[in-house]
Amino acid sequence: MEEIKRCMLDIKHIMDHTVGVIDANGIIIASTDSALEGSEDLSIRAVQKSQDTVSSNSVRTYLNYYTGDKLQFTLFIQLLEPCAKIYIELVAQCLKVALKDRDTDNERAAFLKNILLENELPGDIPLKAREFKMPYSMDRVVFLVRVPRSESSESLYILQNMFPESETQHTFAMDEETIVMVMKVEDEYSEFVEAKSKTIMDNLNAESMTRVKIGIGMPATKLRDIAKSYRDAMLALRVGGIFEKDKYVMRYDKLGLGRLIYQLPPTLCNMFLSEVFADGAYELLDQETIHTISKFFENNLNGSETSRKLFVHRNTLVYRLDKVQKITGLDLRSFDDAVLFKLAAMVRTYLEKQDNSVSSTNTVW
């Protein structure tokens, strides 16, 4: 369907006459005049039953489009002059090429999906890559674009137009919320992924007002290794979603402490929490205190800067930090205690995501 609509958009730029595609039920599914889409053509029954490939009524010229012996759909042009037959046949050829490209793109996307999900035999990958004219040895990286389900089709259309299918880049949907982009790494890796992710974010935000999250894997030198880059990007989205909720671009090589905590077994995490926050000390901290701690960490334990950002007197901040020390036994003005508190708060957040074993009422990490 997307290919047909895209073909109609291309035709609209080069042809003054209205052209459209009608399905077997007589509904116009695509047209150079978008106002016609969804309406019914009452003449279509007679046209589709006709033995003639090209026919006309008092308004339109029609062409039945077949795949083998099966009628796929009917094309029309709102023109009755002798040249109408030539125009509609040209439209049919344009559509044929678009659908052929779609079939090839779909097969290529299915091949790439199988590689990402490790459903392809390693020995078959170079052979199939040659069939699809895809270089086997090339530095590639996987981007995962997570979009709202309601915006997935439009987002995919935008990205496929921004990054057309080629030997070096491929864009396709993995599921209803995830778009995969496999791209050749150009220039230096870090600069490349930063520039591409910014382009993706800016265009999706501008075109469809969609807020997305992007996970980026590590580069792969061979086509078979993009499965590892895909797993990296998935982990980046998962870990980033736990520990970096306000970030929209998550890189596997920038996960930091979150990656380490994510690998820890829950039993060990619970043991660590019980040592740091004895007797449920964390739950005794109110929301205002939690917010103060968060700002204190954001400002690198700088009391003056934190007071200014919170619009409170320095003595008020000291009072709140003393309160934290009294409840938890940790003096956040001490670097060691601050690190311990931050680490414990992140572990607590991780456990909440894992099995809701800890109440999430006041957590901001």
N, C-alpha and C positions, 0 to 999 in steps of 0.2 A: 504493500500500500504506500509506504513512504517513497519508494522508487517511482511509483506512478505519479504521485503528487509532485515530486521533484521534477519529473519529466514535463509535467504540465506548466510548472513555473518557468522552465527553460524555454518552452514553446511560446509562452506568453510574451517573452522579450523579443521574439523574432517574427511573430505572426499577429496580424491585426484581427483576425477572425476568431470567434469563440470556438474552442475545441474542448471535448470532454470524453470521459470514460464511463460506460454504463455497465453495471453488473447484471447477472442473470435474472435478478428480480426487478429490473427496470429502474434501479436507483442510480443516480449519477454519483459516483464515488470520488471523482476528481475532475476538475475543470479549470481552464484558464480564467473563468469567471467564478470565483469562490462562492458567490451568491447562489449558484445553481446546485452546489453540492448538497446532497441529501434529498433533492427533489426527484420526482418520478417522471420518466418519459413514457407517455401513454402509447406511443407508437412502437415501442420496442418489441412487443410480442410478435407483431407481423414481420418486423425486420429480422428478428432472430430465427423465425421459421422460414424465411425466404431462402431459396437456393442460391441466390446471387450474393457474392461476397460484398459488393457495394450496391447500396440502394438509397432511396431518398423519399422524403415526403414533401409537404409544401414549405417546410422551413429548413430542414437539416439533411445533410448527406451522411450516410452511415456506412461503417465497414465492420463486418464481423471478424473478430480476431481469434484465430484457432491455434491451439497447441496440439499438433497431430490432428486427430479427428474431433478433438474436444473443443467446444466453444468456451473460451476463457472470459471474454467480455466484448462489448461493442463500442467502437469509437464513433464520435460524431463531430461534424463541423457545421456551423450555422452559415452555410453557403450552398447555393444551388447552381452556380455557374459551372461550365465545363471543367475549369481548373480545380474544382472542389475534389474530384476523384484523385488528382495528383497530390493535392495537399494532404488528404486524409491518408493516402498511402505513405507519404513521407512521415506523417505522425506515427503510423504503425511501425515503420522502420526504426524510428527514434525510440519508441517504446520497447521494441524487440531488443535493441542494444542495451537499454537500461535494465531490462529484466534479465538479460544474459549476464550483465555485470553483477547484478544482484545475486544470481545463483552462484557465480564464482566467488563473490565476497562472502556469501553464506557458508560455502564449503571451506573457504579459508578460515573464517571465524570459528567454524566447528573444529577444524584441525588445531587451531591455536588453543581453543578451550580444552581440548583433550590433552594438549601438552601441559597446560597450566594445572589441570586436575590429575596429571600423571597417568592418563589413560592410554597414552601412546607408547608403544615399545620403543626404547631408545634407538634401536637399529633402524626403525622405520622412519624416524624423524628426518634424517638427511635426504632420504629418497623422496618423501612427500614434499619436503621443502623445495626440492628441485622442480617437482611438478607444478607447484604454485609460484615458481620463480622468486622464491624467498631466499636470500643469502643465509647460509647456515652459521657461518662464523661472522659475528658482528656484535659490537657492544650495544646491548639493549637494556632498557629498564621498564618496569611495569608501574603504571599509575593506576590506582583504584579510585574512582570518583563515586562517592556515596551520595545519592540524591533522594529526595522524597519520592515515594512511589507515584504520586499524582503528577510529578514533573519529569518522570524518567524518559518518556517518549520525546518530549520537546528538548530535553537536555541532550539526549543521544543525537538528535537531528542537528543541533547546534554544533556539537563536538565533531561530528562526522563531516560537517561543512568546513569547520575550522582546520581539521586535520584529515584531508581526503585520504582514502585508502591508497597505499603505495608499497613499494618493496621495503621501506624503512619505517612505516608507521601503520598501525592497525587499531581501529576503534570499534568496539562492539559491546553489547549488553551481556553481562554474565547472569544477571537475574533482574527482577523488577526494581531493585534499588541500587544496583552496582553496575557501573560502566567501566570496562577495562580498556586501557590504552597501553599498547606495547610500542615503544618508540626507540629509534636509534639514538644513542648518546652522542651528542655533538659537543665538541670542545671539552671543557672541564666539567666533570660530573656535577659537582655541587652548584656551579653557576647555571648549568643547563636545567637541572630539575627545579631550581628556584624560579628561573625565568618562565619555564613551561607551566608550572603550577600557578604562578601569578596570572599568566595569560588565560588559563582555564577558569580561574576564580573570577577574574574581571569580566570575561565575556558571558559566563553563565549568570552572574549577578546583574549585568546590564541588559542582556537579551530576555531573560525569563524571570528575573528577580528571585532566583533560586539560591538558597544558602546551602552550600555543599561542603563536604569534608573530603580531603584527598589524602590517600595513603601512598607512600612512595617506597619501592623496594630498592635493593642494591643492584648495581649493574651486573648483567650476565654476558659472558663472552661468546656463548654458543646458544643456539635456539633452544636446545633441550634444557638449558639451565634457567630459562625464564620461569619455570615452575618454582624455583627457589626465590626469585625476585617477587613472584606473585605471593608466596607465603610471607615474605618479608613485609610486603605492602599490607596484607591482611593483618599481620601482627601489629604493624604501626597504627592502623585504624583502631584496633582493639585496645592496645595499651594507651594510645593517645586519648581515646574516648573515656578511659578511666581516670587518668592523671592530668590530662590537659584539655579539659572540657571546653575552654574558651578558644582553643587553637583550631584552625581550619585546615592546616596542612601539617601532616605528620610524616616525618621521614624516619625510616628504620634506623639510620645511622645517627639519629638525634634523640633517641628515646631516653637516654640517660638512666637515672636511678629506677625509673618505672619498669624498664626491661628486666632489671635484676629482681625487683620485687615480684614481678609477674611469674618468674620461674620458681619462686619459693613455694613449698607445699603448705596448704592451709594450717596443718597441725603446728608447724614451726612458727607460722605467723601469729596464731592465737597464743602460743607460749610467749612470744616476744611481747605482744600487747599486754598480757597479764603482768609481765614484769615492769613495763614502763608505766602503764596506767592501772595501778593496783586498785582494787575495790571499786571499779567503775568510775575512776576519777574523771575521765574525759566527759562522761555524760553530765557531770556537775557544772561544766562550763556553759554559760549562757551564750546566746547568739551574738550579743554585743562583744563579749570577750573573744569569741572565735573570730569575729571580723577584725578585731584589734590585732590578734596574733597574725592573721593573714597579711594585714598591711605591714606589720612589723617585719615579717619575713620578706615581703616584696621590696622593702626599703633597706634590705641588707643589715637588719638589726640597728639601724640608725634611729635613735629615739627622737631627735629633733625633726627629722624629715617625716617620720611617722606621725608625730603630733600635728605637723602642718597639714599633712594629707587628710587626717581625720578631723581637723578643725577642733582640736581639744588642747587644753593646757598641758604642758609637759608633766606637771604633777599628777594629772588625771591618768596619763599613760603609765606613769610609775606605779600608781595605785592599782591599775588593772594588771600589770605584770606581776606585782606582788601578790595579787589575788590568784593568778595562775600558779605561782610558786607554792602558795599555801595549799592549793587543791591538789596539784600534781607532784609537788616536790621538785619541779624543774624550773630553774631560773633561766628564762629565755634570753637574758642579757649575756649569759655565758654561751660561748660558741658551741661547746660540747653538748650542753643541755638543749640548745636550740636545734642542733643536728638530730639529736635523739628524738625530740618532739616531732620534728618534721618527718623523720623516717617512720615513726610510729603512726602518725596521721595518715601517711600514704599507704602503709600496710593496712590500716583500718578501712580506708577507701577501697582497696583491692578486695578485702574480704566481703565488703558490702556488695560489690559487683558479683563476687563468686557465688555466694549462697545466702546473702542477707543475714549473716550470722551476727551482725552488729547493727544496732539501730542507726539510721542515717539522718536523724533529725537535724543535727547541727554541723554536719561535715561540709567543709568547703574545698577540701583537697581531693 
